[in-house]
Amino acid sequence: MTTERIVSLGAGAAGLTSTGAGTGTPASGPGGPLSYERGGGAELATQDMVLNIGPQHPATHGVLRLRLTLDGERIVTCEPIIGYMHRGAEKLFEVRDYRQIIMLANRHDWLSAFANELGVVLAVERMLGMEVPVRAVWARMLLAELNRILNHLMFLGSYPLEIGAITPIFYAFRERETLQQVMEEISGGRMHYMFNRVGGLKEDLPAGWLDRVTAAVTAVRRRLPELTNLIFGNEIFAARTRGVGVLSPALVHAYGVSGPIARASGVDFDLRRDEPYLAYTELFGPGGPGRVVTRSEGDCFARFSLLREQVQVSLDLAEACVDRLRSLPPGPVNVRLPKILKAPEGHTYAWTESPLGLNGYFLVSRGEKTPWRLKLRSASFNNIAVLPELLPGCVIADLVAILGSMFFVVGDIDK
């Protein structure tokens, strides 16, 4: 007798079991993956095992530690243990003035530095009642959308790598480098741009820069199908991700999950449309190129495919911003500030739709040049908090697929 093994498309690693020497009988639930039940013989006595994934592990996006209790290869409980990268950014905010905290703010999510800067300056500008020049508003949106594409391209390349596909990351980095060139030209930085300022931007756009942005966006749009076809045409990738790590809308709301992960579970919420800042009202209004991408399945495949479509939307938004900047007359891109900048006494909360989800800053001022309190609400912290609900019942191999699909940055968890 031969041993038979069946892999059903979308079953994930949990859907693959092998029989004994011809003694297995097929069993499958309604709509579920095929598996085989072991027939005959006494069951082996097993004992739960505690396994630490991390804090130094290639599958955890950094120094995150997951403490797992296992029954065989199946996860019984999961406890995320964080803090290995904790730098006390919120307390450091309190001993730096409003110009200096921008440097700290763009580092907690190093893939979304411009978006992190944006939340801080919006909070301070709101406290000051400051109106930013229109050229700076549209330039900020352009840079924010380019930063969003860079973030998503990183995960579009790295996630397949985590489940065994090495080629996509080379395609993803080719597109990233194309956009990084224009981001580096305008800001001088590749990761920490430091281009936002309270009242606008550091300086005006270089001559001819909008033409180079248009060329970069066009090139990325033309070549992007090479990356996506490589992944979405792969049946192994589909088998490892379809029906795996399904996150319900109820859990999304209970844990404050946001961003692409929430929208992949059918939660139709995007601050750019629902509570717009800058000039997103025009982009997401009637006739604008903006749209909110959602999925209903809530599995790893849905989260990944949503990122792909969001890149297309951000390319459209970037092109719209370029067109608007071309039509604007020359003018300032920042507001002249006093030598010592003090925010009036009071408090405010500014949140933005960062690439990973909701990024919020609660600013409390006592009229001094430093904030009395600046609380950071990072997207990754809430998105990872749902893992203890999501992982029990899964096998270890599916853990890696689920963890990678949560699209987090460990610095954004630990702050």
C-alpha positions as a Python dict, from the first residue, in 0.01 Angstrom:
ca = {
    (1, 'M'): (0, 0, 0),
    (2, 'T'): (120, 352, -71),
    (3, 'T'): (90, 664, 138),
    (4, 'E'): (-138, 921, -25),
    (5, 'R'): (-108, 1293, 24),
    (6, 'I'): (-364, 1549, -94),
    (7, 'V'): (-319, 1926, -109),
    (8, 'S'): (-631, 2128, -182),
    (9, 'L'): (-599, 2478, -325),
    (10, 'G'): (-628, 2727, -43),
    (11, 'A'): (-595, 2473, 236),
    (12, 'G'): (-275, 2615, 377),
    (13, 'A'): (-37, 2392, 567),
    (14, 'A'): (-317, 2291, 803),
    (15, 'G'): (-497, 2126, 511),
    (16, 'L'): (-211, 1888, 438),
    (17, 'T'): (-208, 1565, 637),
    (18, 'S'): (-77, 1225, 538),
    (19, 'T'): (-233, 891, 612),
    (20, 'G'): (-86, 580, 758),
    (21, 'A'): (1, 297, 523),
    (22, 'G'): (-323, 297, 333),
    (23, 'T'): (-540, 312, 644),
    (24, 'G'): (-667, 666, 603),
    (25, 'T'): (-1020, 757, 506),
    (26, 'P'): (-1099, 1089, 338),
    (27, 'A'): (-1282, 1347, 541),
    (28, 'S'): (-1379, 1702, 457),
    (29, 'G'): (-1617, 1956, 600),
    (30, 'P'): (-1852, 2170, 393),
    (31, 'G'): (-1632, 2394, 184),
    (32, 'G'): (-1327, 2291, 388),
    (33, 'P'): (-998, 2142, 275),
    (34, 'L'): (-960, 1769, 215),
    (35, 'S'): (-777, 1583, 486),
    (36, 'Y'): (-734, 1225, 593),
    (37, 'E'): (-832, 1070, 925),
    (38, 'R'): (-596, 815, 1070),
    (39, 'G'): (-778, 488, 1121),
    (40, 'G'): (-699, 209, 1367),
    (41, 'G'): (-432, 189, 1633),
    (42, 'A'): (-396, 364, 1968),
    (43, 'E'): (-335, 737, 1982),
    (44, 'L'): (6, 847, 2101),
    (45, 'A'): (22, 1031, 2431),
    (46, 'T'): (147, 1385, 2376),
    (47, 'Q'): (238, 1677, 2598),
    (48, 'D'): (198, 2047, 2520),
    (49, 'M'): (521, 2222, 2431),
    (50, 'V'): (610, 2588, 2478),
    (51, 'L'): (795, 2732, 2178),
    (52, 'N'): (945, 3079, 2146),
    (53, 'I'): (936, 3231, 1799),
    (54, 'G'): (1187, 3515, 1823),
    (55, 'P'): (1296, 3759, 1937),
    (56, 'Q'): (1568, 3693, 1678),
    (57, 'H'): (1386, 3506, 1406),
    (58, 'P'): (1374, 3575, 1031),
    (59, 'A'): (998, 3533, 1016),
    (60, 'T'): (908, 3808, 1262),
    (61, 'H'): (997, 4134, 1079),
    (62, 'G'): (1233, 4226, 1359),
    (63, 'V'): (1267, 4160, 1729),
    (64, 'L'): (915, 4042, 1807),
    (65, 'R'): (869, 3738, 2029),
    (66, 'L'): (572, 3503, 2016),
    (67, 'R'): (535, 3257, 2303),
    (68, 'L'): (340, 2962, 2165),
    (69, 'T'): (186, 2664, 2337),
    (70, 'L'): (174, 2372, 2093),
    (71, 'D'): (-13, 2045, 2077),
    (72, 'G'): (201, 1867, 1823),
    (73, 'E'): (233, 2122, 1541),
    (74, 'R'): (-96, 2292, 1620),
    (75, 'I'): (-103, 2618, 1816),
    (76, 'V'): (-308, 2616, 2137),
    (77, 'T'): (-227, 2966, 2265),
    (78, 'C'): (-18, 3258, 2147),
    (79, 'E'): (123, 3541, 2358),
    (80, 'P'): (297, 3828, 2174),
    (81, 'I'): (579, 3963, 2392),
    (82, 'I'): (689, 4308, 2283),
    (83, 'G'): (929, 4575, 2402),
    (84, 'Y'): (1264, 4455, 2268),
    (85, 'M'): (1290, 4768, 2052),
    (86, 'H'): (1128, 5010, 2297),
    (87, 'R'): (1306, 5348, 2288),
    (88, 'G'): (1065, 5561, 2487),
    (89, 'A'): (983, 5788, 2192),
    (90, 'E'): (682, 5940, 2367),
    (91, 'K'): (893, 6057, 2661),
    (92, 'L'): (1164, 6185, 2428),
    (93, 'F'): (898, 6400, 2257),
    (94, 'E'): (848, 6584, 2585),
    (95, 'V'): (1206, 6714, 2607),
    (96, 'R'): (1237, 6835, 2247),
    (97, 'D'): (1079, 7135, 2082),
    (98, 'Y'): (826, 7114, 1801),
    (99, 'R'): (1091, 7130, 1531),
    (100, 'Q'): (1302, 6852, 1681),
    (101, 'I'): (1026, 6597, 1744),
    (102, 'I'): (977, 6553, 1369),
    (103, 'M'): (1309, 6368, 1364),
    (104, 'L'): (1186, 6123, 1629),
    (105, 'A'): (840, 6080, 1482),
    (106, 'N'): (949, 5948, 1145),
    (107, 'R'): (1144, 5656, 1291),
    (108, 'H'): (888, 5434, 1464),
    (109, 'D'): (764, 5300, 1129),
    (110, 'W'): (1073, 5326, 911),
    (111, 'L'): (877, 5226, 600),
    (112, 'S'): (632, 5517, 640),
    (113, 'A'): (856, 5800, 756),
    (114, 'F'): (684, 6079, 565),
    (115, 'A'): (341, 5975, 693),
    (116, 'N'): (471, 5975, 1050),
    (117, 'E'): (610, 6327, 1014),
    (118, 'L'): (282, 6444, 868),
    (119, 'G'): (75, 6352, 1174),
    (120, 'V'): (299, 6555, 1408),
    (121, 'V'): (304, 6871, 1200),
    (122, 'L'): (-72, 6856, 1144),
    (123, 'A'): (-127, 6836, 1521),
    (124, 'V'): (98, 7136, 1591),
    (125, 'E'): (-51, 7339, 1306),
    (126, 'R'): (-399, 7269, 1438),
    (127, 'M'): (-298, 7395, 1783),
    (128, 'L'): (-153, 7710, 1628),
    (129, 'G'): (-453, 7764, 1401),
    (130, 'M'): (-208, 7783, 1113),
    (131, 'E'): (-308, 7777, 746),
    (132, 'V'): (-51, 7603, 526),
    (133, 'P'): (18, 7731, 170),
    (134, 'V'): (-177, 7541, -94),
    (135, 'R'): (137, 7430, -277),
    (136, 'A'): (262, 7265, 41),
    (137, 'V'): (-72, 7088, 89),
    (138, 'W'): (-64, 6925, -254),
    (139, 'A'): (308, 6848, -233),
    (140, 'R'): (249, 6678, 103),
    (141, 'M'): (-22, 6459, -47),
    (142, 'L'): (200, 6367, -341),
    (143, 'L'): (488, 6266, -113),
    (144, 'A'): (252, 6080, 123),
    (145, 'E'): (115, 5870, -162),
    (146, 'L'): (463, 5796, -299),
    (147, 'N'): (563, 5688, 53),
    (148, 'R'): (252, 5466, 69),
    (149, 'I'): (354, 5293, -254),
    (150, 'L'): (707, 5238, -121),
    (151, 'N'): (565, 5081, 195),
    (152, 'H'): (332, 4847, 7),
    (153, 'L'): (599, 4743, -243),
    (154, 'M'): (819, 4630, 45),
    (155, 'F'): (549, 4393, 171),
    (156, 'L'): (454, 4283, -183),
    (157, 'G'): (812, 4165, -220),
    (158, 'S'): (893, 4040, 129),
    (159, 'Y'): (573, 3848, 207),
    (160, 'P'): (620, 3589, -71),
    (161, 'L'): (979, 3552, 49),
    (162, 'E'): (855, 3443, 390),
    (163, 'I'): (657, 3155, 243),
    (164, 'G'): (924, 3038, 3),
    (165, 'A'): (920, 3261, -308),
    (166, 'I'): (1247, 3452, -347),
    (167, 'T'): (1206, 3606, -694),
    (168, 'P'): (931, 3867, -627),
    (169, 'I'): (1145, 4074, -393),
    (170, 'F'): (1386, 4159, -673),
    (171, 'Y'): (1099, 4294, -885),
    (172, 'A'): (958, 4485, -589),
    (173, 'F'): (1292, 4650, -513),
    (174, 'R'): (1332, 4753, -876),
    (175, 'E'): (1009, 4951, -847),
    (176, 'R'): (1105, 5083, -505),
    (177, 'E'): (1435, 5215, -637),
    (178, 'T'): (1257, 5394, -920),
    (179, 'L'): (1044, 5586, -669),
    (180, 'Q'): (1322, 5620, -413),
    (181, 'Q'): (1523, 5822, -664),
    (182, 'V'): (1265, 6101, -675),
    (183, 'M'): (1210, 6088, -298),
    (184, 'E'): (1583, 6107, -236),
    (185, 'E'): (1624, 6393, -483),
    (186, 'I'): (1372, 6615, -309),
    (187, 'S'): (1454, 6533, 55),
    (188, 'G'): (1809, 6399, 57),
    (189, 'G'): (1698, 6092, 255),
    (190, 'R'): (1609, 5739, 158),
    (191, 'M'): (1427, 5631, 474),
    (192, 'H'): (1400, 5928, 711),
    (193, 'Y'): (1301, 6211, 482),
    (194, 'M'): (1274, 6496, 734),
    (195, 'F'): (1100, 6707, 470),
    (196, 'N'): (792, 6818, 665),
    (197, 'R'): (806, 7134, 872),
    (198, 'V'): (552, 7300, 1097),
    (199, 'G'): (382, 7533, 849),
    (200, 'G'): (467, 7343, 531),
    (201, 'L'): (774, 7182, 378),
    (202, 'K'): (1148, 7226, 411),
    (203, 'E'): (1186, 7384, 66),
    (204, 'D'): (1023, 7413, -274),
    (205, 'L'): (1020, 7139, -535),
    (206, 'P'): (1336, 7121, -752),
    (207, 'A'): (1313, 7236, -1113),
    (208, 'G'): (1192, 6954, -1336),
    (209, 'W'): (1115, 6729, -1040),
    (210, 'L'): (747, 6685, -1131),
    (211, 'D'): (853, 6554, -1474),
    (212, 'R'): (1074, 6296, -1308),
    (213, 'V'): (792, 6195, -1074),
    (214, 'T'): (562, 6144, -1373),
    (215, 'A'): (825, 5930, -1545),
    (216, 'A'): (879, 5721, -1230),
    (217, 'V'): (505, 5667, -1173),
    (218, 'T'): (455, 5572, -1537),
    (219, 'A'): (742, 5322, -1523),
    (220, 'V'): (615, 5160, -1204),
    (221, 'R'): (260, 5136, -1341),
    (222, 'R'): (386, 4975, -1663),
    (223, 'R'): (607, 4716, -1491),
    (224, 'L'): (392, 4634, -1188),
    (225, 'P'): (205, 4347, -1364),
    (226, 'E'): (539, 4164, -1395),
    (227, 'L'): (553, 4148, -1014),
    (228, 'T'): (187, 4072, -950),
    (229, 'N'): (153, 3808, -1223),
    (230, 'L'): (456, 3630, -1080),
    (231, 'I'): (281, 3595, -744),
    (232, 'F'): (-91, 3573, -819),
    (233, 'G'): (-38, 3319, -1095),
    (234, 'N'): (138, 3085, -853),
    (235, 'E'): (-86, 2806, -726),
    (236, 'I'): (149, 2730, -436),
    (237, 'F'): (113, 3087, -310),
    (238, 'A'): (-265, 3060, -337),
    (239, 'A'): (-265, 2728, -151),
    (240, 'R'): (-62, 2875, 134),
    (241, 'T'): (-279, 3187, 174),
    (242, 'R'): (-642, 3125, 72),
    (243, 'G'): (-862, 3050, 372),
    (244, 'V'): (-568, 3094, 610),
    (245, 'G'): (-574, 3340, 901),
    (246, 'V'): (-930, 3460, 849),
    (247, 'L'): (-992, 3778, 1051),
    (248, 'S'): (-1357, 3863, 1116),
    (249, 'P'): (-1496, 4218, 1116),
    (250, 'A'): (-1597, 4168, 1480),
    (251, 'L'): (-1233, 4112, 1580),
    (252, 'V'): (-1126, 4410, 1372),
    (253, 'H'): (-1359, 4637, 1569),
    (254, 'A'): (-1281, 4476, 1906),
    (255, 'Y'): (-905, 4521, 1875),
    (256, 'G'): (-891, 4848, 1682),
    (257, 'V'): (-729, 4685, 1379),
    (258, 'S'): (-700, 4935, 1094),
    (259, 'G'): (-558, 4997, 751),
    (260, 'P'): (-526, 4733, 478),
    (261, 'I'): (-577, 4448, 725),
    (262, 'A'): (-915, 4584, 839),
    (263, 'R'): (-1031, 4665, 487),
    (264, 'A'): (-941, 4313, 372),
    (265, 'S'): (-1198, 4189, 626),
    (266, 'G'): (-1470, 4410, 481),
    (267, 'V'): (-1436, 4706, 720),
    (268, 'D'): (-1485, 4998, 480),
    (269, 'F'): (-1297, 5277, 659),
    (270, 'D'): (-1028, 5510, 529),
    (271, 'L'): (-953, 5847, 690),
    (272, 'R'): (-863, 6001, 356),
    (273, 'R'): (-1228, 5967, 259),
    (274, 'D'): (-1414, 5946, 591),
    (275, 'E'): (-1236, 6221, 787),
    (276, 'P'): (-1024, 6394, 522),
    (277, 'Y'): (-720, 6606, 597),
    (278, 'L'): (-498, 6813, 365),
    (279, 'A'): (-697, 6824, 37),
    (280, 'Y'): (-807, 6461, 21),
    (281, 'T'): (-1167, 6584, 2),
    (282, 'E'): (-1103, 6677, -360),
    (283, 'L'): (-932, 6350, -447),
    (284, 'F'): (-1195, 6128, -285),
    (285, 'G'): (-1491, 6343, -382),
    (286, 'P'): (-1717, 6299, -685),
    (287, 'G'): (-1511, 6258, -1000),
    (288, 'G'): (-1185, 6221, -808),
    (289, 'P'): (-943, 5931, -860),
    (290, 'G'): (-957, 5822, -495),
    (291, 'R'): (-1142, 5506, -392),
    (292, 'V'): (-1130, 5279, -90),
    (293, 'V'): (-1031, 4921, -170),
    (294, 'T'): (-1197, 4645, 34),
    (295, 'R'): (-1220, 4268, 39),
    (296, 'S'): (-1461, 4040, 222),
    (297, 'E'): (-1263, 3717, 273),
    (298, 'G'): (-1035, 3846, 550),
    (299, 'D'): (-766, 3583, 484),
    (300, 'C'): (-396, 3616, 401),
    (301, 'F'): (-466, 3619, 28),
    (302, 'A'): (-722, 3900, 64),
    (303, 'R'): (-482, 4113, 267),
    (304, 'F'): (-207, 4067, 9),
    (305, 'S'): (-425, 4128, -295),
    (306, 'L'): (-564, 4442, -134),
    (307, 'L'): (-212, 4585, -108),
    (308, 'R'): (-164, 4527, -480),
    (309, 'E'): (-478, 4724, -565),
    (310, 'Q'): (-394, 5000, -318),
    (311, 'V'): (-69, 5058, -505),
    (312, 'Q'): (-273, 5122, -819),
    (313, 'V'): (-495, 5371, -633),
    (314, 'S'): (-194, 5556, -490),
    (315, 'L'): (-39, 5579, -837),
    (316, 'D'): (-362, 5743, -956),
    (317, 'L'): (-359, 5984, -660),
    (318, 'A'): (6, 6072, -720),
    (319, 'E'): (-68, 6157, -1082),
    (320, 'A'): (-361, 6376, -977),
    (321, 'C'): (-138, 6562, -728),
    (322, 'V'): (126, 6619, -997),
    (323, 'D'): (-137, 6761, -1232),
    (324, 'R'): (-266, 6994, -962),
    (325, 'L'): (85, 7115, -870),
    (326, 'R'): (154, 7193, -1235),
    (327, 'S'): (-156, 7413, -1248),
    (328, 'L'): (-74, 7610, -931),
    (329, 'P'): (107, 7943, -966),
    (330, 'P'): (450, 7982, -800),
    (331, 'G'): (428, 8059, -434),
    (332, 'P'): (557, 7976, -86),
    (333, 'V'): (565, 7622, 53),
    (334, 'N'): (596, 7713, 420),
    (335, 'V'): (499, 7971, 679),
    (336, 'R'): (755, 8196, 845),
    (337, 'L'): (790, 8087, 1207),
    (338, 'P'): (926, 8266, 1515),
    (339, 'K'): (1267, 8168, 1643),
    (340, 'I'): (1108, 7999, 1945),
    (341, 'L'): (791, 7816, 1850),
    (342, 'K'): (538, 7770, 2130),
    (343, 'A'): (199, 7602, 2095),
    (344, 'P'): (-86, 7762, 2294),
    (345, 'E'): (-222, 7584, 2599),
    (346, 'G'): (-471, 7312, 2512),
    (347, 'H'): (-489, 6974, 2348),
    (348, 'T'): (-575, 6819, 2013),
    (349, 'Y'): (-574, 6483, 1837),
    (350, 'A'): (-454, 6451, 1478),
    (351, 'W'): (-478, 6119, 1299),
    (352, 'T'): (-387, 6021, 947),
    (353, 'E'): (-427, 5717, 724),
    (354, 'S'): (-71, 5591, 726),
    (355, 'P'): (24, 5298, 499),
    (356, 'L'): (-17, 5047, 784),
    (357, 'G'): (-335, 5195, 932),
    (358, 'L'): (-445, 5468, 1170),
    (359, 'N'): (-159, 5681, 1299),
    (360, 'G'): (-264, 5928, 1566),
    (361, 'Y'): (-96, 6190, 1786),
    (362, 'F'): (-263, 6325, 2100),
    (363, 'L'): (-87, 6651, 2176),
    (364, 'V'): (-122, 6831, 2511),
    (365, 'S'): (43, 7172, 2546),
    (366, 'R'): (94, 7402, 2842),
    (367, 'G'): (206, 7694, 2629),
    (368, 'E'): (572, 7597, 2621),
    (369, 'K'): (812, 7520, 2337),
    (370, 'T'): (797, 7149, 2416),
    (371, 'P'): (481, 6935, 2436),
    (372, 'W'): (366, 6848, 2785),
    (373, 'R'): (241, 6515, 2647),
    (374, 'L'): (248, 6362, 2300),
    (375, 'K'): (80, 6022, 2288),
    (376, 'L'): (136, 5810, 1979),
    (377, 'R'): (-133, 5572, 1853),
    (378, 'S'): (51, 5343, 1611),
    (379, 'A'): (-120, 5107, 1368),
    (380, 'S'): (106, 4806, 1418),
    (381, 'F'): (43, 4783, 1794),
    (382, 'N'): (-330, 4719, 1752),
    (383, 'N'): (-285, 4502, 1445),
    (384, 'I'): (-55, 4264, 1633),
    (385, 'A'): (-275, 4257, 1944),
    (386, 'V'): (-527, 4040, 1758),
    (387, 'L'): (-280, 3751, 1709),
    (388, 'P'): (-384, 3561, 2027),
    (389, 'E'): (-735, 3538, 1876),
    (390, 'L'): (-617, 3456, 1525),
    (391, 'L'): (-348, 3191, 1572),
    (392, 'P'): (-497, 2921, 1800),
    (393, 'G'): (-593, 2618, 1593),
    (394, 'C'): (-339, 2693, 1321),
    (395, 'V'): (-26, 2491, 1253),
    (396, 'I'): (326, 2633, 1275),
    (397, 'A'): (373, 2658, 899),
    (398, 'D'): (57, 2869, 869),
    (399, 'L'): (178, 3090, 1155),
    (400, 'V'): (452, 3228, 929),
    (401, 'A'): (201, 3298, 651),
    (402, 'I'): (-40, 3472, 890),
    (403, 'L'): (227, 3673, 1070),
    (404, 'G'): (371, 3805, 745),
    (405, 'S'): (26, 3907, 621),
    (406, 'M'): (-28, 4137, 921),
    (407, 'F'): (209, 4391, 757),
    (408, 'F'): (363, 4540, 1069),
    (409, 'V'): (688, 4710, 1162),
    (410, 'V'): (824, 4619, 1505),
    (411, 'G'): (936, 4974, 1581),
    (412, 'D'): (577, 5080, 1525),
    (413, 'I'): (469, 4831, 1793),
    (414, 'D'): (728, 4918, 2055),
    (415, 'K'): (757, 5294, 1988),
}
